[in-house]
């Protein structure tokens, strides 16, 4: 598969998940990266409860070598073809393992962490295995 075909595949994957592929963005404190973006945020592939215990049903998630490492989100550090290739491999892994993007509106502000409130985040955007809803098997 050519690089251009991989970019096309990533765009289709994003479209199916109500997301976009951003090949010129940043994460953390302005570190250049490429990633899957939903409503201007990278979806998480792990999440935690208020006691910081991991509560997602995702199990072991494969991450590429240059995945952003300070937060479990779908972003690869760097730009250009090498970073785009890592993002493609990651999204392909998610697709092969039946993950989709889940978007949850958080109406109950009591469920939000202090940091989320400060950032104005009233939604969770995350990768979850098909067959789960709000982290619960259906």
C-alpha positions in Angstrom: 0.0 0.0 0.0 1.4 3.4 -0.9 1.7 6.3 1.5 -1.1 8.1 -0.3 -3.4 5.0 0.0 -2.6 4.8 3.7 -3.6 8.5 4.1 -6.9 7.7 2.3 -7.5 4.7 4.5 -6.9 6.8 7.6 -9.4 9.5 6.4 -12.0 6.8 5.8 -11.4 5.3 9.2 -11.8 8.8 10.8 -14.9 9.6 8.8 -16.6 6.3 10.0 -15.8 7.4 13.5 -17.0 11.1 13.2 -13.4 12.2 13.5 -10.7 13.7 11.3 -7.0 13.0 10.8 -4.8 16.0 11.6 -1.3 15.8 10.2 -0.2 19.1 11.5 -1.2 19.6 15.1 0.3 19.6 18.6 -0.2 18.0 21.9 1.1 18.6 25.4 2.9 21.9 25.5 3.0 22.5 21.8 4.8 19.3 20.7 4.2 18.7 16.9 2.2 15.6 16.3 -0.2 13.8 14.0 -3.4 12.2 15.3 -7.0 11.2 15.3 -9.1 14.2 16.3 -12.7 14.4 17.6 -14.1 17.8 18.4 -10.6 19.3 18.6 -9.4 16.6 21.0 -7.6 13.3 20.7 -9.6 10.4 21.9 -8.3 8.5 24.9 -7.5 4.7 24.6 -7.4 4.3 28.4 -9.4 6.1 31.1 -9.5 6.2 34.9 -12.0 6.7 37.7 -11.8 9.4 40.3 -9.5 7.3 42.4 -7.1 7.0 39.3 -7.8 3.3 39.0 -8.0 2.2 35.3 -11.6 1.5 34.5 -11.7 1.0 30.7 -12.6 -2.4 29.2 -9.9 -2.2 26.5 -7.3 -4.5 27.9 -3.8 -4.3 26.5 -3.7 -1.6 23.8 -0.7 -1.6 21.4 0.9 1.8 21.0 3.5 2.8 18.5 7.0 3.8 19.4 6.4 7.6 19.2 2.9 7.7 20.7 2.4 10.8 23.0 3.5 9.4 26.3 2.2 11.9 28.9 -1.5 11.1 28.3 -3.1 8.0 26.8 -4.5 9.6 23.6 -4.3 8.8 19.9 -1.5 11.1 18.9 2.0 10.3 17.5 4.8 12.8 18.1 6.4 14.3 15.0 5.2 15.2 11.6 5.8 13.9 8.1 5.8 10.4 6.6 7.4 8.5 9.5 4.9 9.9 12.0 2.0 9.3 9.6 3.1 5.7 9.1 3.0 5.1 12.8 -0.5 6.7 13.0 -1.6 4.5 10.2 -0.3 1.3 11.9 -2.0 2.3 15.1 -5.4 3.1 13.5 -5.1 -0.2 11.6 -4.5 -2.0 14.9 -7.6 -0.3 16.4 -9.7 -1.3 13.3 -8.4 -4.9 13.3 -9.3 -5.2 17.0 -12.8 -3.8 16.6 -12.3 -0.4 18.3 -14.5 2.6 17.5 -14.7 6.1 18.8 -17.2 6.7 21.6 -18.3 10.2 22.4 -20.1 10.7 25.7 -21.7 14.0 26.8 -21.2 14.5 30.5 -24.3 16.3 31.7 -23.4 15.6 35.4 -20.5 17.9 36.1 -19.8 15.9 39.3 -18.4 13.2 37.1 -15.7 15.4 35.7 -12.1 15.7 37.1 -11.0 19.1 38.2 -8.6 19.4 35.3 -11.4 18.5 32.8 -13.6 21.3 34.3 -10.7 23.8 34.0 -10.2 22.8 30.3 -14.0 23.1 29.6 -14.2 19.4 28.6 -17.8 18.3 28.9 -17.4 15.2 26.7 -15.3 12.0 26.8 -13.8 11.1 23.5 -12.3 7.6 23.6 -11.5 4.5 21.7 -13.5 1.5 22.9 -14.1 -2.0 21.7 -17.3 -2.6 19.8 -20.0 -4.1 22.0 -19.5 -1.7 24.9 -21.4 1.4 25.8 -20.1 3.8 28.4 -17.4 1.2 29.2 -20.0 -1.5 29.9 -20.5 -4.6 27.8 -23.9 -4.6 26.0 
